Amino acid sequence: MKPSEMRNLGAADFAREIDARKKELMELRFQGAMGQLAQPHRVKQLKREVAQLNTIRGEQQRAGEQK
């Protein structure tokens, strides 16, 4: 998901998207520990998406407080 698409999400959608990515990240970590990780690049990608979602959510919250 691109950051421009992330900015169009609602507050409830942010929580749902973050939870979904964290769940997938946890599953990939288990696969990596067992040596069955097919896409190792996906771990980095998911971490980055979670950070971007948290950053955009924080920006929107701060913008809402300033209004």
N, C-alpha and C positions, 0 to 999 in steps of 0.2 A: 504494500500500500504506500502510495506516495504521500509526502507531507501535506501537499495541497488537498488530497482526499481526506487526510486525517483532520484537517482544520474544519471540515464540514460536518464532523460527527457531533452528536449531542452528548450531554454529560453521561447519560446511562450507557451510551454506545462506547465511550472511552473505557469505562470499567469492564464492559463485556469483552472488548478487543484486547485489553491488557491481560485479563484473566485467561483468555484463549491462548494468547502467545506464551504466557508463563507456563501454562499446562503443557503445551507442545515442547517448550524448552526443557521442562522437567523430564518428559518422555525421551527426548533426545539425549539428555545427560545419562539416563539409565542405559540407553542403547550404547552410548559411548563407553560406559563402564564395563559393559558386557562384551565390547569389541564388535558390535554389530551395527555400527553407525554407517549408513550408506551415503549420507550427505553431510560431511563435517562442516561445510561452509554455512549450512542452515543455522547452526548454533550462533555464529557471529551475527547473522542477519536478524535472527529473532531478538537477540540482546539489543541490537541497534533500534529495531522497531519499538520495543518496549520503552527504551529511553526517549525516542522521538515522541511517542504518545504521551509519556509523562511530562515532557517539556511543553508540548502544545497545550495539554490540559492545564498546566500551571500558568502559562501565558494567558490563557482565556480566563482563568480565575482572577488573576491580577488585573486584567483589563476590566472585568466585571466589578471589582472592588473600587476601581478608580472612577467609575461612572457615577 
